[in-house]
Amino acid sequence: MDSLASLFAFVHAAEQQSYVAAARIAGVSPSAIGKAVARLERRLRVRLFNRTTRSISLTEEGAVLYERYKRIIDDMQDAEATVLQSRERPRGRLRVSVPHIVGHHLLMPMLPAFAERFPEIELDVDFEDRVIDLVAEGLDVVVRSGELADARLIARHLGDQHFVVCGSPDYFERHGQPETPDDLSRHACIRFKYPSSGRVAPWALRAPYERLLLPRSLTFNNTDAGLRAAQGGLGLAHLPVYVAQPAMRAGTLIPVLTSFMVPFGSLSLVWPSNRQLSPKVRAFVDFVVGNCAARADAFRSAASLSR
């Protein structure tokens, strides 16, 4: 307990640069703050403050200790806030951004159950394919693909994205099935281009086929358009497994080249790294993660589709 008191006294003094101001915050006398800091310095055998008659400032060792102690205090306060918030019912407006294809094929099917379970959460969902700055745009949660590079954000992994090359029975009856990726040069290929950049997406083929120059028989900036084109017999489409699955089950699309496919990025739920995660954000994150885990088939590899 004495160590904990010294910890708080030191952090208050470091932030206020004054024993008197630190004492007012802690509700003790300035001499109590000074004695607590002195005990800490004796135990660590270092000087934590440069002192003058009018002010104090951190030494190099003191600055290092302050960063660690401040983190400990923040974690303690966060733990208490989490316990208090866990007693609250999730409510309020929740702003979510999700790529079109993920929103239509993964998020939308689970929303009725979410709305029934959390009726006091007001969902405000943007379907948006560009990379969103959560902090600048005031969003609570986004679905993002790829690696997370922003230290201001926290992520929960939803699953690895697997793609499948597929075509309609009618198309294969007319053109035959490709046996290796090299055969794709003789087929009509339905390509996807990113709406934000116009860049045509590569296909998730394993080495040495990852850089094949594929035909651009049809190009869309919308995955559902590519799905419908493939079902209409217009060519071979490269689709996420969770998009192509219903059509493959119905027999309107047939997967090919499954042994040549590799994972193509991952999906994550991402939110700002606020110290206190609100009940509405926690409820949404846990619900979506749990539902995606229950839908493991959506993240199956292409190779497993043929088994």
PyMOL commands that set and color helices and strands:
alter all, ss='L'
color gray80, all
select helices_A, chain A and resi 2-16+19-26+30-44+60-85+100-117+134-137+169-175+181-186+223-231+241-250+258-260+279-294+296-299+302-305
alter helices_A, ss='H'
color red, helices_A
select strands_A, chain A and resi 49-51+56-58+92-98+121-127+141-145+153-160+163-167+189-192+218-220+236-240+254-256+266-272
alter strands_A, ss='S'
color yellow, strands_A
deselect
rebuild
show_as cartoon
